[in-house]
């Protein structure tokens, strides 16, 4: 399940429009309007706080992800997984 940034009526309109432009196949994210391709910022206060802590750790480490992961007490792969989940580039 993916988050939707609008209401149900908007979802219906977007899907009807996109479905009308597709001859065959599934609707893919690239078919959606640009405003609806990206997921919204983390919704919960916990996820927002987690995002801020990770960004701060990376900045404090001068962009070095391994040092940031060590400072946070997690593995580098865990840091990358959390960055991906929180859409940190």
C-alpha angles and dihedrals in degrees: 000000000000127000116252119212095208141043130281095265090054091048090052092050094048093048092047091049094047093044089053091057096048117087095189141344135044125317107253129193091259088064092061123090112269091250090063102042098080122067116240122255116282108294104208125070089233093056091045090051091047090051092050092049092050093047091048092049092051091048091048089051091053091247094307104138095194092055090045091051091050091049089051092047095241135109121265091247091052090051091051091048092051091045090053093047091049093041095240111163 
